[in-house]
Amino acid sequence: PIPVGVWYPARSSPAEHMLVADYFDMRSKQVQFDELATRLNAHIREGLAQNMFGKPAWSGLTAEEHAAADRFFAMRTGATFDAPPAKGQFPVIIYNIGDNGGYEEDFVLFEYLASHGYVVLSTSYHCEVPANAGACNAPSPRMRDMYFLHRFATLLGNADALHVAAMGHGLGGQIAMSWAFEPDTPLDAIVSLDSGFQTANAQENLQPVPIPTLLFGTW
C-alpha cells in the first residue's frame, strides 16, 4: 500500500477544517492498513522530534516540548477532508519529499497551491525493503514514486495530467530535476527547493556548506 495525499481546488463546504495533527496520523477507515499506519505514525513522530526539537526520539521530549507540540497539532489548517471538488480540470504538481520527510512536509504550500488552481500529489514511505517504514533516499524508488503519482493523476476527474510539474525539497528536488531529463518525462516545469547546492565558506576553512536555493525550470 502506498499512502497518497491529494490537495485540490474545492467548493465551499461547511465541514470543519482539519487539525495539523490529522496530517501526522496515517490511520484510515481501511482497517487492513492499521499495522502499517502504526509503524508510519511511529516513524513520523521520530521525524518530528528531530525536525522540530533536534531530539533523536519522541520519547526524549521534555514536558515543555510536548506542550509546544500539542499547541502545534491543535492548530486548524486551510483544508477539509473529502472537500467537494471545484468544477473543471486543473494542472498537476507532483511533490517529492526531502530526507526523512513525509507526504505532508509542505502542507501549507500544498493548501496554498490547491487554493490557486492546482492539484497537488505527494507520497512517501515506500522502500524496496518493506520492513522500512521510512522514506527511501535511493533515486530509483523515488523516481518510480513520481511515475506512480502521474499515473494516479490520470485517474482523477479533476486533474489535467497533460499539464504537470514536479516539485521537491532537498533530495526530492534533485530527483525532480532528474525526472525532467528522462526520455519519457511528462513534465512541463520543475521547482526545486533547497536541493543540496553548496558553496565554499572561507570562515569554515573552505568546507562546503549548504545555501538556500529556489530553482524554477520550464520548457
Phi, psi and omega in degrees: 000139180237111178289136181232131173261133180233122174247137186207158176298135185226157173280164178299142182217142177281358183298148179290138180291150179297154168274155173304323180304329182297332180288343184248020178232111187271004178292150180216183178287347180271093189293343179294346180257010184300319182296316177296317181300322179297317179292320180294318180298320178296318178296318180299317181297321179295319178297320178295321178300319181288314187282326183271324190233358181068025180257145182288339183211150179299326181294344181269003180289145175280170178300320179295321179291321175299319180295320178296319178296319179297320178295320178296313182296331184279353180290147177274145177260182177267007187244158172234155176291136172051043179297147178295122184293146174292155180290146177108177175245143188231146179300155189252138171241124179254124187255137177243128189286163174274184179303132176057026181268185178221170185299341185262007198297338175236046189297330177296317176297318181298317178297319179298313181297318179298322180289348179248020168098029178234148168264124183247130178241135179215148178205171179188184175067048172217114183245165173290341176257104187302333182290344182274112180279348182277166178288140178282143176259356179288139183299323187299307179295328178295320178296318178296325177302315183293320176297319178300314180296324178294317177297320178299320181299327180293344180269352182268127183293338182259007183252131174265088186285000174274349177236103190220142175235157175245143180222144178202159179247135178060235178301325177300323177293322178295319180293323177300318178294322178297322180299327181297336183261003175292143183302327183253025183300138176267004192285142170259337184200161175224152173227124182243124182252118177046058190267039167085012176291146186228160177220163178271142181234115184298330180288344181249033179057037177063021175283139179295134178231145181288148174234146179297137179221150173222116182243138172240145176215143176209156181202000000 
